[in-house]
Amino acid sequence: MNTVKHAAGRWLVALSLALLAMPAIAKEGVSFVTPEDGAEVSNPIQVEMGVSGMQVEPAGTMEESTGHHHLIVDGGSIAKGEVVPADDTHIHFGGGQTSYELTLPPGEHTLTLQFADGEHRSYGADWASTITVDVVE
């Protein structure tokens, strides 16, 4: 009986270690690699953008499951199907860029990462991520 208990215990330990060693399944969507949400940053701010579940391609590429990043300063996500505006607060990365140096005035700011198709049409809130940063001098 004790042999069975010990074998079961060893099996549970081995299973637990195997589960811990498995890579985490990445959630589909976009994310900020840097900076982290709530970070205190100084200029220039290094922004690194990530995506899981789609492929980054330059603007104009209209293949399924592809698109490119847009960075929205002090604004929220763009509704699905709407074109992301091109202005001072909506920065387009139509070349397929995944990093950018940003300069902002001191104070608290939100940064929203929005993924959109080759014609800049937003994939919606499911493909957006918003963080807050505090820019110090």
Helices and strands as residue ranges (DSSP letters): H 2-21, E 29-34, E 40-41, E 45-52, E 55-56, E 66-73, E 90-92, E 99-102, E 107-116, G 125-127, E 128-135
